[in-house]
Amino acid sequence: MRILFDTNILLDAILRREPFTADAAFLIRAVGADQIKGFVSATTLTDIYYVVRRQTKSVEMAMNAVTDILDIMEVCTVDRHVLEQAILSNQSDFEDAVQIACAIAFGLDAIVTRDVAGFTDSAIQVLSPDVLRNQVEDPQS
């Protein structure tokens, strides 16, 4: 399974945001164990750095968060083509449109996000963390 991780899932695990931590941490461990091939958009990494630094007041923690993600996930480039596809999409949220365009450009299977409703009309499958966790735990379902 080749999955694009939306920013909120990574932040849930990094910042231990309850009640979302358990599913997010499980999915990141599944990437580390090669049960999922994890991807992030390049813009997600800058958002992670910014939010973690702001929340923790620590440049070191923010840089460690980015480095840890880079250690286990592939990065989808955000180039002119991806941005133009996002602009042309029917998405009302540009950030979500960029995520969808990245996932399509890299031929990924799905996006995992807590904001499934925000990805309406997506040309790629969008899964909530609990649904993806269930698929990893029970691949026959």
ChimeraX commands (.cxc) that place a marker at each C-alpha (Angstrom):
marker #1 position 0.00,0.00,0.00 radius 0.5
marker #1 position 1.41,3.36,-1.10 radius 0.5
marker #1 position -0.16,6.04,1.10 radius 0.5
marker #1 position 0.18,9.82,1.23 radius 0.5
marker #1 position 0.04,11.03,4.82 radius 0.5
marker #1 position -1.84,14.28,5.36 radius 0.5
marker #1 position -0.22,16.76,7.73 radius 0.5
marker #1 position -2.78,16.24,10.49 radius 0.5
marker #1 position -1.91,12.54,10.90 radius 0.5
marker #1 position 1.78,13.25,11.35 radius 0.5
marker #1 position 1.14,16.10,13.77 radius 0.5
marker #1 position -1.21,13.87,15.79 radius 0.5
marker #1 position 1.65,11.43,16.36 radius 0.5
marker #1 position 4.45,13.96,16.81 radius 0.5
marker #1 position 2.56,16.23,19.20 radius 0.5
marker #1 position 0.59,13.37,20.82 radius 0.5
marker #1 position -2.73,15.04,20.10 radius 0.5
marker #1 position -5.48,13.09,21.82 radius 0.5
marker #1 position -7.69,11.30,21.02 radius 0.5
marker #1 position -5.90,10.80,17.69 radius 0.5
marker #1 position -2.45,9.67,18.85 radius 0.5
marker #1 position -3.01,5.90,18.90 radius 0.5
marker #1 position -4.11,5.52,15.26 radius 0.5
marker #1 position -1.53,8.01,13.98 radius 0.5
marker #1 position 1.33,6.37,15.89 radius 0.5
marker #1 position 0.22,2.92,14.72 radius 0.5
marker #1 position 0.27,4.05,11.08 radius 0.5
marker #1 position 3.72,5.60,11.41 radius 0.5
marker #1 position 5.02,2.41,13.02 radius 0.5
marker #1 position 3.47,0.48,10.10 radius 0.5
marker #1 position 5.51,2.64,7.71 radius 0.5
marker #1 position 8.65,1.93,9.73 radius 0.5
marker #1 position 7.86,-1.80,9.60 radius 0.5
marker #1 position 7.32,-1.67,5.80 radius 0.5
marker #1 position 3.63,-2.60,6.11 radius 0.5
marker #1 position 2.79,0.70,4.41 radius 0.5
marker #1 position 4.93,2.66,1.96 radius 0.5
marker #1 position 4.59,6.18,3.34 radius 0.5
marker #1 position 4.72,9.40,1.34 radius 0.5
marker #1 position 4.46,13.06,2.28 radius 0.5
marker #1 position 4.27,16.13,0.11 radius 0.5
marker #1 position 7.21,18.51,0.34 radius 0.5
marker #1 position 4.85,21.20,1.63 radius 0.5
marker #1 position 3.79,18.94,4.49 radius 0.5
marker #1 position 7.34,18.95,5.82 radius 0.5
marker #1 position 7.50,22.73,5.99 radius 0.5
marker #1 position 4.12,22.77,7.74 radius 0.5
marker #1 position 5.30,20.13,10.23 radius 0.5
marker #1 position 8.42,22.14,11.04 radius 0.5
marker #1 position 6.41,25.34,11.53 radius 0.5
marker #1 position 3.68,23.83,13.72 radius 0.5
marker #1 position 6.00,21.70,15.86 radius 0.5
marker #1 position 8.33,24.64,16.44 radius 0.5
marker #1 position 5.41,26.91,17.33 radius 0.5
marker #1 position 3.79,24.35,19.65 radius 0.5
marker #1 position 6.94,23.15,21.41 radius 0.5
marker #1 position 9.02,26.36,21.21 radius 0.5
marker #1 position 11.90,24.11,20.16 radius 0.5
marker #1 position 13.81,24.34,16.88 radius 0.5
marker #1 position 15.51,21.05,17.78 radius 0.5
marker #1 position 12.21,19.19,18.21 radius 0.5
marker #1 position 10.90,20.63,14.96 radius 0.5
marker #1 position 14.00,19.62,13.03 radius 0.5
marker #1 position 13.95,16.16,14.63 radius 0.5
marker #1 position 10.32,15.72,13.55 radius 0.5
marker #1 position 11.21,16.52,9.94 radius 0.5
marker #1 position 14.31,14.31,10.05 radius 0.5
marker #1 position 12.35,11.40,11.52 radius 0.5
marker #1 position 9.77,11.64,8.75 radius 0.5
marker #1 position 12.50,11.79,6.10 radius 0.5
marker #1 position 14.03,8.64,7.58 radius 0.5
marker #1 position 10.96,6.53,6.85 radius 0.5
marker #1 position 8.90,8.26,4.15 radius 0.5
marker #1 position 9.31,9.27,0.55 radius 0.5
marker #1 position 8.79,12.91,-0.42 radius 0.5
marker #1 position 6.45,13.88,-3.23 radius 0.5
marker #1 position 7.69,16.97,-5.00 radius 0.5
marker #1 position 5.39,19.93,-5.33 radius 0.5
marker #1 position 6.24,21.42,-8.69 radius 0.5
marker #1 position 4.46,23.58,-11.23 radius 0.5
marker #1 position 2.52,20.62,-12.68 radius 0.5
marker #1 position 1.21,19.57,-9.25 radius 0.5
marker #1 position 0.22,23.14,-8.40 radius 0.5
marker #1 position -1.53,23.62,-11.75 radius 0.5
marker #1 position -3.44,20.36,-11.28 radius 0.5
marker #1 position -4.47,21.51,-7.81 radius 0.5
marker #1 position -5.71,24.81,-9.22 radius 0.5
marker #1 position -7.74,23.00,-11.89 radius 0.5
marker #1 position -9.34,20.61,-9.40 radius 0.5
marker #1 position -12.77,21.06,-7.89 radius 0.5
marker #1 position -11.39,21.21,-4.36 radius 0.5
marker #1 position -12.42,24.18,-2.24 radius 0.5
marker #1 position -9.32,23.80,-0.04 radius 0.5
marker #1 position -6.10,24.45,-1.97 radius 0.5
marker #1 position -3.90,22.55,0.50 radius 0.5
marker #1 position -6.09,19.45,0.09 radius 0.5
marker #1 position -6.02,19.92,-3.69 radius 0.5
marker #1 position -2.21,19.92,-3.60 radius 0.5
marker #1 position -2.22,16.71,-1.56 radius 0.5
marker #1 position -4.54,15.03,-4.07 radius 0.5
marker #1 position -2.46,16.25,-7.03 radius 0.5
marker #1 position 0.71,14.90,-5.37 radius 0.5
marker #1 position -0.86,11.51,-4.72 radius 0.5
marker #1 position -2.07,11.25,-8.31 radius 0.5
marker #1 position 1.26,12.41,-9.77 radius 0.5
marker #1 position 3.09,9.72,-7.80 radius 0.5
marker #1 position 0.54,6.98,-8.53 radius 0.5
marker #1 position -0.30,6.40,-4.88 radius 0.5
marker #1 position -3.12,4.18,-3.66 radius 0.5
marker #1 position -4.73,6.54,-1.15 radius 0.5
marker #1 position -4.43,9.52,1.16 radius 0.5
marker #1 position -4.85,9.11,4.90 radius 0.5
marker #1 position -6.35,12.08,6.73 radius 0.5
marker #1 position -8.68,12.93,9.57 radius 0.5
marker #1 position -10.37,15.41,7.22 radius 0.5
marker #1 position -11.96,12.88,4.84 radius 0.5
marker #1 position -14.91,15.23,4.26 radius 0.5
marker #1 position -12.51,17.93,3.07 radius 0.5
marker #1 position -11.39,15.73,0.19 radius 0.5
marker #1 position -14.71,15.59,-1.64 radius 0.5
marker #1 position -14.56,14.76,-5.33 radius 0.5
marker #1 position -11.07,13.33,-4.92 radius 0.5
marker #1 position -9.86,11.27,-7.85 radius 0.5
marker #1 position -7.93,9.13,-5.39 radius 0.5
marker #1 position -9.17,7.08,-2.45 radius 0.5
marker #1 position -9.19,8.94,0.87 radius 0.5
marker #1 position -9.10,6.97,4.12 radius 0.5
marker #1 position -9.51,7.91,7.74 radius 0.5
marker #1 position -6.76,6.71,10.10 radius 0.5
marker #1 position -8.98,4.09,11.73 radius 0.5
marker #1 position -10.03,2.63,8.37 radius 0.5
marker #1 position -6.42,2.38,7.21 radius 0.5
marker #1 position -5.38,0.91,10.55 radius 0.5
marker #1 position -8.07,-1.77,10.21 radius 0.5
marker #1 position -6.81,-2.60,6.70 radius 0.5
marker #1 position -3.24,-2.95,7.96 radius 0.5
marker #1 position -4.29,-5.04,10.96 radius 0.5
marker #1 position -6.59,-7.26,8.88 radius 0.5
marker #1 position -5.47,-7.23,5.23 radius 0.5
marker #1 position -8.27,-9.69,4.28 radius 0.5
marker #1 position -11.01,-7.17,5.05 radius 0.5
marker link #1:1,2 radius 0.2
marker link #1:2,3 radius 0.2
marker link #1:3,4 radius 0.2
marker link #1:4,5 radius 0.2
marker link #1:5,6 radius 0.2
marker link #1:6,7 radius 0.2
marker link #1:7,8 radius 0.2
marker link #1:8,9 radius 0.2
marker link #1:9,10 radius 0.2
marker link #1:10,11 radius 0.2
marker link #1:11,12 radius 0.2
marker link #1:12,13 radius 0.2
marker link #1:13,14 radius 0.2
marker link #1:14,15 radius 0.2
marker link #1:15,16 radius 0.2
marker link #1:16,17 radius 0.2
marker link #1:17,18 radius 0.2
marker link #1:18,19 radius 0.2
marker link #1:19,20 radius 0.2
marker link #1:20,21 radius 0.2
marker link #1:21,22 radius 0.2
marker link #1:22,23 radius 0.2
marker link #1:23,24 radius 0.2
marker link #1:24,25 radius 0.2
marker link #1:25,26 radius 0.2
marker link #1:26,27 radius 0.2
marker link #1:27,28 radius 0.2
marker link #1:28,29 radius 0.2
marker link #1:29,30 radius 0.2
marker link #1:30,31 radius 0.2
marker link #1:31,32 radius 0.2
marker link #1:32,33 radius 0.2
marker link #1:33,34 radius 0.2
marker link #1:34,35 radius 0.2
marker link #1:35,36 radius 0.2
marker link #1:36,37 radius 0.2
marker link #1:37,38 radius 0.2
marker link #1:38,39 radius 0.2
marker link #1:39,40 radius 0.2
marker link #1:40,41 radius 0.2
marker link #1:41,42 radius 0.2
marker link #1:42,43 radius 0.2
marker link #1:43,44 radius 0.2
marker link #1:44,45 radius 0.2
marker link #1:45,46 radius 0.2
marker link #1:46,47 radius 0.2
marker link #1:47,48 radius 0.2
marker link #1:48,49 radius 0.2
marker link #1:49,50 radius 0.2
marker link #1:50,51 radius 0.2
marker link #1:51,52 radius 0.2
marker link #1:52,53 radius 0.2
marker link #1:53,54 radius 0.2
marker link #1:54,55 radius 0.2
marker link #1:55,56 radius 0.2
marker link #1:56,57 radius 0.2
marker link #1:57,58 radius 0.2
marker link #1:58,59 radius 0.2
marker link #1:59,60 radius 0.2
marker link #1:60,61 radius 0.2
marker link #1:61,62 radius 0.2
marker link #1:62,63 radius 0.2
marker link #1:63,64 radius 0.2
marker link #1:64,65 radius 0.2
marker link #1:65,66 radius 0.2
marker link #1:66,67 radius 0.2
marker link #1:67,68 radius 0.2
marker link #1:68,69 radius 0.2
marker link #1:69,70 radius 0.2
marker link #1:70,71 radius 0.2
marker link #1:71,72 radius 0.2
marker link #1:72,73 radius 0.2
marker link #1:73,74 radius 0.2
marker link #1:74,75 radius 0.2
marker link #1:75,76 radius 0.2
marker link #1:76,77 radius 0.2
marker link #1:77,78 radius 0.2
marker link #1:78,79 radius 0.2
marker link #1:79,80 radius 0.2
marker link #1:80,81 radius 0.2
marker link #1:81,82 radius 0.2
marker link #1:82,83 radius 0.2
marker link #1:83,84 radius 0.2
marker link #1:84,85 radius 0.2
marker link #1:85,86 radius 0.2
marker link #1:86,87 radius 0.2
marker link #1:87,88 radius 0.2
marker link #1:88,89 radius 0.2
marker link #1:89,90 radius 0.2
marker link #1:90,91 radius 0.2
marker link #1:91,92 radius 0.2
marker link #1:92,93 radius 0.2
marker link #1:93,94 radius 0.2
marker link #1:94,95 radius 0.2
marker link #1:95,96 radius 0.2
marker link #1:96,97 radius 0.2
marker link #1:97,98 radius 0.2
marker link #1:98,99 radius 0.2
marker link #1:99,100 radius 0.2
marker link #1:100,101 radius 0.2
marker link #1:101,102 radius 0.2
marker link #1:102,103 radius 0.2
marker link #1:103,104 radius 0.2
marker link #1:104,105 radius 0.2
marker link #1:105,106 radius 0.2
marker link #1:106,107 radius 0.2
marker link #1:107,108 radius 0.2
marker link #1:108,109 radius 0.2
marker link #1:109,110 radius 0.2
marker link #1:110,111 radius 0.2
marker link #1:111,112 radius 0.2
marker link #1:112,113 radius 0.2
marker link #1:113,114 radius 0.2
marker link #1:114,115 radius 0.2
marker link #1:115,116 radius 0.2
marker link #1:116,117 radius 0.2
marker link #1:117,118 radius 0.2
marker link #1:118,119 radius 0.2
marker link #1:119,120 radius 0.2
marker link #1:120,121 radius 0.2
marker link #1:121,122 radius 0.2
marker link #1:122,123 radius 0.2
marker link #1:123,124 radius 0.2
marker link #1:124,125 radius 0.2
marker link #1:125,126 radius 0.2
marker link #1:126,127 radius 0.2
marker link #1:127,128 radius 0.2
marker link #1:128,129 radius 0.2
marker link #1:129,130 radius 0.2
marker link #1:130,131 radius 0.2
marker link #1:131,132 radius 0.2
marker link #1:132,133 radius 0.2
marker link #1:133,134 radius 0.2
marker link #1:134,135 radius 0.2
marker link #1:135,136 radius 0.2
marker link #1:136,137 radius 0.2
marker link #1:137,138 radius 0.2
marker link #1:138,139 radius 0.2
marker link #1:139,140 radius 0.2
marker link #1:140,141 radius 0.2
view
